[in-house]
Amino acid sequence: MLKGSRVTLRAIDRNDLARFHELNQQVDLVLLVEDSWEPISLARREREYEKRLDDHRFAIVVDERIIGGCGLHSSNRYSGTTSFGVAILDPEYLGQGYGREAIELLLDYIFRIQNWRRVSIQMLANNERAIRCYRACGFVLEGQLRDECYSNGRYVDMMVMGLLRTEWDTRQLRSPMNT
């Protein structure tokens, strides 16, 4: 379990699936982090959970309430690279810094605990709140895939951002908590 001042990241448990199923009904929020949405039954979610037990996936918890999730994917230990996804899907918790705190906790896990060399994330170009958040966390724009995704009735660019371990280390040295 990773604890910040307001946010906790913990492993997703089978008992959490009903809450994630409920959060997935926020179609407009899902379409900001995914290129599509489809109704998924709780039974299907349970089957997918079984297949992904070894994944590095976390529930984002605030005040004992799951507000979203995050996790690693496309990891390559040989190259020392990984990518991640994150989503705050409870509308009551948007725009209050919970996503940024969750990302900072996840970055600590990625670099300090798991010792990855580089991390990247892709996001839809119309998700301006996410892009601002990733920049605030130190991510650098690495590329833009034009008209990459069909989302919410139109084609949208996909942004690719990355952060190197050396850049994260430098930010940690400058952090007010470390002085």
Order of alpha helices (4+ residues) and beta strands (2+ residues): beta-beta-alpha-alpha-alpha-beta-beta-beta-alpha-beta-alpha-beta-beta-alpha
